[in-house]
Amino acid sequence: MPIKHDPKNQEFTLSQDGHTGELAYARPAEGIIDFTHTFVDEDLRGQGLADELARAALAFAREHQLKVKTSCTFMNGFVKKHHAEYADLLA
């Protein structure tokens, strides 16, 4: 399922059959991205879609050389679980 980045609304989104998932972020300072909220509609849960949103957002941060903050509980846990892969991105 394709993930779309909407820089105007500062979010990564996906949708399937009228259901959505989103990962919102803020840009609190130059060179920093703070992932603030993750939500996946109940009908899409349990399919690893939040993980896919997380990976896409972290790939974006890496591609744009941004340091990452994780105000979102889900993102904080995801980065801790995959620490070896994403430790270099943390602010």
C-alpha positions as CSV (number, residue, x, y, z in Angstrom):
1,M,0.0,0.0,0.0
2,P,1.6,3.3,-1.1
3,I,2.5,5.8,1.6
4,K,2.0,9.5,0.7
5,H,3.9,12.4,2.2
6,D,2.0,15.6,2.6
7,P,4.5,18.3,3.7
8,K,1.8,21.0,3.9
9,N,-0.1,19.1,6.6
10,Q,3.1,17.5,7.9
11,E,2.0,13.9,7.7
12,F,2.6,10.6,6.1
13,T,-0.6,8.8,5.2
14,L,-1.9,5.6,3.7
15,S,-5.4,4.5,2.8
16,Q,-7.2,1.3,1.9
17,D,-11.0,0.8,1.3
18,G,-11.8,4.1,2.9
19,H,-9.7,3.5,6.0
20,T,-6.6,5.5,6.8
21,G,-3.4,5.6,8.7
22,E,-1.3,8.6,9.5
23,L,2.0,9.6,11.1
24,A,2.1,13.3,11.9
25,Y,5.2,15.4,12.5
26,A,6.4,18.8,13.4
27,R,9.5,20.7,12.4
28,P,10.3,22.5,15.7
29,A,13.8,23.7,14.5
30,E,16.0,23.7,11.5
31,G,17.3,20.2,10.8
32,I,14.9,18.5,13.3
33,I,11.7,16.4,12.7
34,D,9.6,15.4,15.6
35,F,7.2,12.6,15.1
36,T,4.2,13.6,17.2
37,H,1.3,11.2,16.5
38,T,0.6,7.8,14.8
39,F,-3.0,6.6,14.1
40,V,-4.3,3.6,12.1
41,D,-8.0,3.0,11.7
42,E,-9.2,0.0,13.6
43,D,-10.0,-2.0,10.5
44,L,-6.4,-1.7,9.3
45,R,-4.7,-2.6,12.6
46,G,-2.6,-5.7,13.1
47,Q,-1.2,-5.6,9.6
48,G,2.1,-3.8,10.3
49,L,0.9,-0.6,8.7
50,A,2.1,1.7,11.5
51,D,5.6,0.1,11.2
52,E,5.5,0.9,7.4
53,L,4.6,4.5,8.1
54,A,7.4,4.6,10.7
55,R,9.9,3.2,8.2
56,A,8.8,5.6,5.4
57,A,9.1,8.6,7.8
58,L,12.5,7.6,9.1
59,A,13.7,7.1,5.5
60,F,12.5,10.6,4.7
61,A,14.4,11.9,7.8
62,R,17.6,10.1,6.7
63,E,17.3,11.2,3.1
64,H,16.9,14.8,4.2
65,Q,19.6,14.6,6.9
66,L,17.2,15.4,9.7
67,K,17.7,14.6,13.3
68,V,14.7,12.8,14.8
69,K,12.7,13.4,18.0
70,T,9.9,11.0,19.0
71,S,7.2,12.7,21.0
72,C,4.8,10.0,19.7
73,T,4.7,6.9,22.0
74,F,4.5,4.5,19.1
75,M,7.5,6.1,17.3
76,N,9.5,6.2,20.5
77,G,9.0,2.4,21.0
78,F,9.6,1.7,17.3
79,V,13.0,3.5,17.3
80,K,14.0,1.8,20.6
81,K,13.0,-1.6,19.1
82,H,15.1,-0.9,16.0
83,H,17.8,1.1,17.8
84,A,20.7,-0.3,15.8
85,E,19.1,0.8,12.5
86,Y,18.0,4.3,13.6
87,A,20.3,5.4,16.5
88,D,22.2,7.7,14.2
89,L,19.1,9.7,13.4
90,L,18.2,10.6,17.0
91,A,18.5,14.2,18.1
